Amino acid sequence: MATNHLVLSGTITRSRSFKSPAGIAHSVIMLEHKSQCFEAEMLRNVYCQMQVIFSGERFQSVTEQLKSGVEIEVQGFIALQQSRNGQNRLVLHAENVELKT
């Protein structure tokens, strides 16, 4: 089996919640990550934004806290998602979340 596991921390910039037609609760956030990492023995500024999806009842207790400005660390797997306009992007499907603020 191949490995697909990502840990990313950052600040929530947008959030929304909804239920699927099947009645499954989902929260979708945009996570903004800023850090510094060493690459080729030089310090590099790193910045990215990634959409994170929280699905199911297991995240129901934290859904109300997933608001803009909140710092979190998310663990999960990444998957390709195609938007309505045909654009492909990677999204992080949360398996665990830790509130940092």
Secondary structure, DSSP 8 states (H G I E B T S, - for coil): -----EEEEEEEEEEEEEE-TT--EEEEEEEEEEEEEEETTEEEEEEEEEEEEEESGGGHHHHTT--TT-EEEEEEEEEEEE-TTS-EEEEEEEEEEEE--
